[in-house]
């Protein structure tokens, strides 16, 4: 009798353990399958990626521009004689000036380019992407500029006026203030004999190229730039000559 009871107890324990073990096995199998599925998906996703190509950094800073983005910009017009006139460029700067329109700034101040470059050599520019120099840096920079420029009769107020007028951020795609010139052709017996400046423009830091296309063919012309202390005429086209 005792042996029979012991057998019944043993069977009961085995059934209880089996009841618990089966769900655990099912659960473990499900987890294993999920893990295998996830690993398979990861492998498949990795296989779709181009080999050797690294993802771009999340916060890559743009490289600063040394000059205006529109250095080779152009303006076009069609005159009353039916000729298309395209003015290209004219906003290039000297490589040593790192995008600063020294020709315009120096002319507005009334000093040679070399003098302003000398004055600016003592300036510590604000870092790329910064909001500008600190108040201490600004005072130090102003002192360095005025040390060279004041002997030429340039006041602190005039320096501020000129600096503010031609200030721009190449990093933001800005350009200094400028007005494109407008031209028209002079035609005699069906041939272009000259070019008339209808608006001399302003803000040209270099000589632009001029291309004229019309009924009698294509012509190129060279422009001469005038630099003055007046913002409205500084960097304006003073003459045009057909080649």
C-alpha positions in Angstrom: 0.0 0.0 0.0 2.8 2.4 0.9 4.6 1.5 -2.3 1.5 2.3 -4.3 1.1 5.7 -2.6 4.8 6.5 -3.3 4.2 5.7 -7.0 1.2 8.0 -7.2 3.2 10.8 -5.6 6.1 10.3 -7.9 3.7 10.5 -11.0 2.1 13.6 -9.7 5.4 15.4 -9.3 6.5 14.4 -12.7 3.3 15.6 -14.2 3.6 19.0 -12.4 7.2 19.4 -13.6 6.2 18.5 -17.1 3.4 21.1 -17.0 5.8 23.8 -16.1 8.6 22.7 -18.4 6.5 22.6 -21.6 5.5 26.3 -21.5 9.1 27.2 -20.6 10.4 25.3 -23.5 7.9 26.9 -25.8 8.8 30.4 -24.4 12.5 29.7 -24.8 12.0 28.4 -28.3 10.0 31.6 -29.2 12.7 33.8 -27.8 15.3 31.8 -29.8 13.3 32.2 -32.9 12.8 35.9 -32.4 16.6 36.3 -31.8 17.4 34.3 -34.9 14.9 36.3 -36.9 16.4 39.6 -35.7 19.9 38.4 -36.5 18.8 37.3 -39.9 17.2 40.7 -40.5 20.4 42.5 -39.4 22.5 40.4 -41.7 20.1 41.1 -44.6 20.1 44.8 -43.9 23.9 44.9 -43.7 24.2 43.0 -47.0 22.2 45.8 -48.6 24.6 48.5 -47.5 27.3 49.5 -49.9 30.6 48.1 -48.7 33.2 50.5 -47.5 30.8 53.5 -47.3 30.8 55.1 -43.9 27.7 57.0 -42.7 28.0 60.8 -42.6 28.6 62.4 -39.2 25.4 63.7 -37.6 26.8 67.2 -37.0 29.3 67.8 -39.8 30.2 71.5 -39.8 30.2 73.2 -43.3 33.5 74.3 -44.6 33.8 78.1 -44.6 33.9 79.8 -47.9 36.9 82.1 -48.6 34.7 84.3 -50.8 31.2 85.0 -51.9 29.4 82.1 -53.4 28.3 84.2 -56.3 31.9 85.2 -57.4 31.1 84.1 -61.0 27.5 85.3 -61.1 26.2 86.9 -64.2 23.5 89.4 -65.3 21.9 89.4 -68.7 19.8 91.8 -70.7 18.5 92.3 -74.2 18.7 95.8 -75.6 16.5 97.7 -78.1 18.7 96.5 -81.0 17.9 92.9 -80.2 21.3 92.1 -78.8 21.8 89.9 -75.8 24.4 91.2 -73.4 25.8 89.0 -70.6 28.0 90.4 -67.9 29.9 87.6 -66.0 32.0 87.8 -62.9 33.5 91.0 -61.6 33.3 89.9 -57.9 36.6 88.0 -57.6 39.0 88.9 -54.8 42.7 88.4 -54.4 43.6 85.1 -52.9 45.7 86.7 -50.2 42.6 88.6 -49.0 40.5 85.4 -48.2 37.3 86.8 -49.7 37.5 90.3 -48.4 36.8 92.9 -51.1 40.0 94.9 -50.3 39.8 96.9 -53.5 36.4 98.3 -52.5 37.2 98.8 -48.8 40.5 100.5 -49.5 39.0 102.8 -52.1 36.1 103.8 -49.9 38.6 104.7 -47.2 40.8 106.5 -49.6 44.0 104.5 -49.1 46.0 102.1 -51.4 45.2 98.4 -51.2 48.6 97.7 -49.6 47.9 100.1 -46.7 44.7 98.4 -45.8 46.3 95.0 -46.0 49.0 96.2 -43.7 46.3 97.5 -41.3 44.3 94.3 -41.4 47.4 92.1 -40.8 47.1 93.1 -37.1 43.5 91.9 -36.8 42.5 88.6 -35.4 39.4 87.5 -37.4 36.5 85.7 -35.6 36.5 81.9 -36.1 34.4 80.3 -38.9 30.8 79.8 -37.8 31.1 82.1 -34.8 28.8 85.0 -34.1 31.7 87.5 -34.2 34.6 88.6 -32.1 34.2 89.3 -28.4 34.1 92.9 -27.2 37.7 92.6 -26.1 38.7 91.2 -29.5 36.8 93.9 -31.3 38.5 96.7 -29.3 41.9 95.1 -30.0 41.2 94.8 -33.7 40.0 98.3 -33.9 43.1 99.6 -32.2 45.3 97.6 -34.7 43.4 99.1 -37.7 43.4 102.7 -36.5 47.2 102.5 -35.6 47.8 102.2 -39.4 44.9 104.1 -40.8 44.6 107.2 -38.6 47.7 108.8 -40.1 45.8 108.9 -43.4 43.0 111.0 -41.8 40.6 108.1 -41.4 38.3 108.4 -38.4 36.9 105.6 -36.3 33.4 106.5 -37.5 34.4 106.3 -41.2 36.1 103.0 -40.6 32.9 101.6 -39.0 30.8 102.9 -41.8 32.9 101.3 -44.6 33.3 98.1 -42.7 29.6 97.7 -42.0 28.7 98.5 -45.7 31.0 95.8 -47.1 30.5 93.2 -44.3 29.1 89.8 -45.4 29.3 86.1 -44.4 30.6 83.8 -47.1 29.7 80.8 -44.9 26.0 81.9 -45.1 26.2 82.4 -48.8 26.0 86.2 -48.5 27.7 88.7 -50.7 28.7 92.3 -50.1 26.4 95.1 -51.4 26.4 95.4 -55.2 24.4 96.7 -58.1 24.8 95.0 -61.5 25.5 97.3 -64.5 23.3 97.5 -67.5 24.6 98.1 -71.1 23.2 98.7 -74.6 24.8 98.4 -78.0 25.5 101.0 -80.6 24.8 99.6 -84.1 25.8 101.1 -87.4 25.1 99.5 -90.8 24.1 96.3 -88.9 27.4 96.0 -87.1 28.0 96.7 -83.3 30.4 99.6 -83.1 30.2 100.4 -79.4 28.6 99.8 -76.1 26.8 102.4 -74.0 26.7 102.2 -70.2 23.1 102.8 -69.2 23.8 102.0 -65.5 27.4 101.8 -64.3 26.5 99.6 -61.3 28.7 99.4 -58.2 30.4 96.8 -56.0 32.6 95.2 -58.7 35.9 94.1 -57.1 37.4 93.0 -60.4 36.7 93.6 -64.1 33.8 91.4 -65.4 33.7 89.9 -68.9 31.1 91.1 -71.4 29.6 89.0 -74.2 27.3 90.4 -76.8 25.3 88.2 -79.1 22.9 89.3 -81.8 21.9 89.6 -85.5 25.4 90.4 -86.7 27.3 87.8 -84.6 29.0 87.5 -81.2 31.3 90.1 -79.7 33.4 90.3 -76.5 34.2 93.4 -74.6 36.5 94.5 -71.8 35.3 96.6 -68.9 37.3 99.1 -66.9 36.4 99.5 -63.2 36.4 102.8 -61.3 37.0 102.9 -57.5 35.8 105.9 -55.5 35.0 106.9 -51.9 31.3 107.0 -52.8 29.5 103.7 -52.1 27.2 104.4 -55.1 30.0 104.6 -57.6 32.7 102.5 -55.9 33.4 99.5 -58.1 31.4 100.9 -61.1 32.1 100.3 -64.8 33.6 103.4 -66.2 34.1 102.2 -69.8 33.5 99.3 -72.2 35.7 98.5 -75.2 34.8 95.9 -77.9 37.7 93.6 -78.7 
